Amino acid sequence: MLRESKRLRDHLERAAYLLPAKFQANLDSTTQSWLYAELHYADSSLLELSIVDSAHSVQLGKIDNLIVTIRDPDIDLSRLNATEQTRMMNTMYNIAQKVAQTYGSILNYTSVDGINGPPFWYFGPAPPNETILEEAAQSALNLTEEIKQI
């Protein structure tokens, strides 16, 4: 799960960086193609993560809905002002970071008592941090709703 979450983070971060291509009225086809490719790769990584962590498919589905919404060619983000654009880019970046933190938190790897987490000698994947994943899902849901209202 850690590998898939880091891949998703990398692709979402790149997509956030390339998002200005979606804001421009006269689209740069190369940058826009790169943006759509990164969104596609993020979607593929998210699908892999959903398969491995099917228990959290609802939360991951909200993030997937955001990716699909941004990829939609009928969504025109060129009317956003600079502040709204920056906020959207930062939100996408934060979602990417939170997904990686959900599955990569060193605090979730072990516990001394074996009750609050896996026993000290456990070397498997970290259990997902439910709180961070829910924050990422809620941010994705809010951003998706904002985009659809534009």
N, C-alpha and C positions, 0 to 999 in steps of 0.2 A: 504494500500500500504506500510505503514511503516513496518508492521509485515513481509510481504513477502520480502521486501528489506533487512531487518535485517537477515532473514533466509538465503537468498541468500548470503549475506556478510559472515555469519558464515561458510557456506559450502565452499564457494570459498577460504576463508582464510585457512581452514583446507586442502583443495586440494592443495593450494600453498605450505603449509608446508610439505605435503606428496609427492609433485612433484618429489623429488629425486628418488623415487621408479621407475619412468618412465625413469630416466637418467641412471640407472644401467643396464649393459649388462646382468648380472646374477640377474634376478629379484627376490626380496623377495616377495613371493606370498601373504603373510599376509598383508604387507604394500601396495602392489599393489591392492589387493582386497579392502582395506580400501580407497585408492585413488579413485578407480572406484566407490565405494559406495558414497563417498562425491561428486564426479562429477555428479553422478545420482541424488543425493539429491539437488544439486545446479541447475541442469536442471529442476527438478520438481518445485523448488521454483521460478525459472525464468518463467516457464509456468504459474504458479499462478499469478505472477506479470504481465505477458503479458495479461492475461485475465482481470485483474482489470484495467490495464492501457493500453488498446488497442491503444490509440492514439500514443504511443511510441513503437509500435511493430517493427519498422524498427531498431531503436537503440538497443532494447532488443534482436532482432534477431542476431545482430552482436556479442553480448556477448554469445548468445546460440551457434552460429557457432564456437566460440573459445572452448567452453566446449565440443562440439561434436568432434572437431578436436583432442583435447587432449585425449579424450576417445577412439579414433580410434586405434585399436591394430596394424595397419600397420604403424603408425607413430613411428619412432625410434628416440628418443631424446638422446640416449647414446653417440652420437658423439659430443655433445656440450661440450665446455670446462667449467671450473668452473665459469668464469665470465659470460658467456652466460646463464648458469643455474641460477645463482643468479639473473641476470637481468630478466629472465623469471618469476621466483618466485615473485620478487618484483612487476613486472607488474601485475601479477594476483592479488596480495594482494592489489595493488592500485586500480584496477578495482573494487574489492569487496568494498573497502572503498568509492569509488565514487558513486557506486550504492546506498549505504546506505545514503550517504550525499544528493543524489538527492531527496530522498523522506523524509528525516528527518531533513531538514534545518529549524531551528526555525525561521529564517528570512523570510521564505515563508509563515508562518502561518497567520500573520495578517499585516495590514497596517493601518495607521492613516486615510488616505483619501479614502480607499475602491477602489481606482483605480489601484494601483500597486500591489494589492493582495487582499485577502478576508478582509472584514471589521474586526475591532478590536474584536468584540464579536463572531467571527466564531470559532467553535471548531472541525471542520471536519479535514480530512487529508490535509497535506500540498500539495499544487500543486508542481509537480516535477520541479526541477531546470534544465531547458533545457540545460544550458551551461555545467554543470557537467555531465549530462547524455551523452551529445554528446562527451565529453572528454573520458568518459569510453568506449563508443562505438568505438571511433576512436582507442583507445589503443588496444581494443580487436581485431579490424580489422587488425591493424598492426601486432600484435602478431600472429594472425592466418596465415597471409601471410608469416611471417618468418618461422613458423613451417612447412608449406606446402613446403617451398623451401629446407628444410633440407633433 
